[in-house]
């Protein structure tokens, strides 16, 4: 494998590559945090959706039962 030859001094290259690496790491950490927030938000919304769905089904069931009782009395 052929080694790359840079024209810039090694001191400048090291600084450039370190800054580049640090920016990449910072970007990755921020993306990881954002992904975690979004994942938690999706979980929370799905949980709430399931909760309200159960409540709606239960309310429908109770409504049907009360309609049946009203019809029996009539």
Secondary structure, 3 states (H helix, E strand, C coil): CCCCCCCCCHHHHHHHHHHHHHHHHHHHHHHHHHHHHHHHHHHHHHHHHHHHHHHHHHHHHHHHHHHHHHHHHC
